[in-house]
Amino acid sequence: MSGEQKNILQKAEEASLMYFKEKYGIDVEFTDHKFIPADLSHTVSLIGYVKGNKDQEIFTIVDYDTYEVKTGSVPDEIQPLQ
C-alpha cells in the first residue's frame, strides 16, 4: 500500500469512527478495507465489528475526496440514537 493510500485509509477510518459514534453511540474496530477503482469512484469500503462483539459486523463506504461517509451498515439490533 502506498503512503497516500495509508493516509486516505487513516482519515477514512477516523471519519467512520465518528459516524458510528455519533449516529449509533458505538465504538468499532476495522478489520479490512477495499479501495474501489478510482475510475469508478473515489471511495474506500471499511469492514469491521462493534468493539467487544465480533459477531456484530459493521460496514461503511467513505468518499476520500471529502471524507464523508456515504453509507454505513450495522446489525438490525443496533438502533440509531434519538
Beta strands, then each sheet from edge to edge (+ up, - down):
strand 1: 28-35
strand 2: 43-50
strand 3: 53-63
strand 4: 68-73
sheet 1: 1+ 2- 3+ 4-
end
